[in-house]
Amino acid sequence: LLVGVGILRSGTHFFEGLNAIFKGEPSKPEVDVRSLVVRQVRGASELTTAVFTMEAVVPTRQDRKLGAYTLGSTTLLYIAYGQVRAGVDLKDLKPEDVKIVNNTIQLQLPPPRILDSKIDVNRSSVYDYNRGFLGLGPDVAPQLQMLAQQETLKKIVTASCKENLLGQANERAQLAVEQLLNTAGYKAVEVKTQSPPLGTCL
């Protein structure tokens, strides 16, 4: 009865007041800066920050045998140009890798790794192919060339590791991401790097 009387006296104001009670004041909108940072940095995707190139001369050989006797040998000398790319894969970045400490954005980069190693077939070539005396060696040029390319890749990856390619990739990735975030409007930025996983460079 009292509620009914209140409705009659206040009219529409009663419903407006009731609506205000249940609706409440809207809270301030919040933005997860960490997710924004991750999206912006991930936009760079795979970040190549160091490249190592090398020329290697790789001899290969295969014999033709009859039992324990060698009838002939085939040798192939391959001159190969190889390239190794190193950097960080930013797709591995997660929101928990970003922290905000005293208004400074701290970002932990994924560890550097070798992104790609390949032979530049346009610059590489077979320097010498010899099937030996009377051509008795097996005719295996494609197989020996493929073997030479595989050995070249191993050589250039080993050489790039000795030249600290992953360390250079780490330093340049740190600088590149700092510049990226500064350009995006984040002024207080601290980018941290990680050591390469064990076994990355053997």
Salt bridges, closest charged atoms under 4 A:
GLU16 OE1 - HIS13 ND1 3.69
ASP32 OD1 - ARG34 NE 3.46
GLU46 OE1 - ARG85 NH2 3.65
ASP63 OD1 - ARG61 NE 3.03
ASP89 OD1 - LYS91 NZ 3.14
ASP89 OD2 - ARG113 NH2 2.91
ASP97 OD2 - LYS94 NZ 3.81
ASP116 OD2 - ARG85 NE 3.89
GLU151 OE2 - LYS154 NZ 3.49
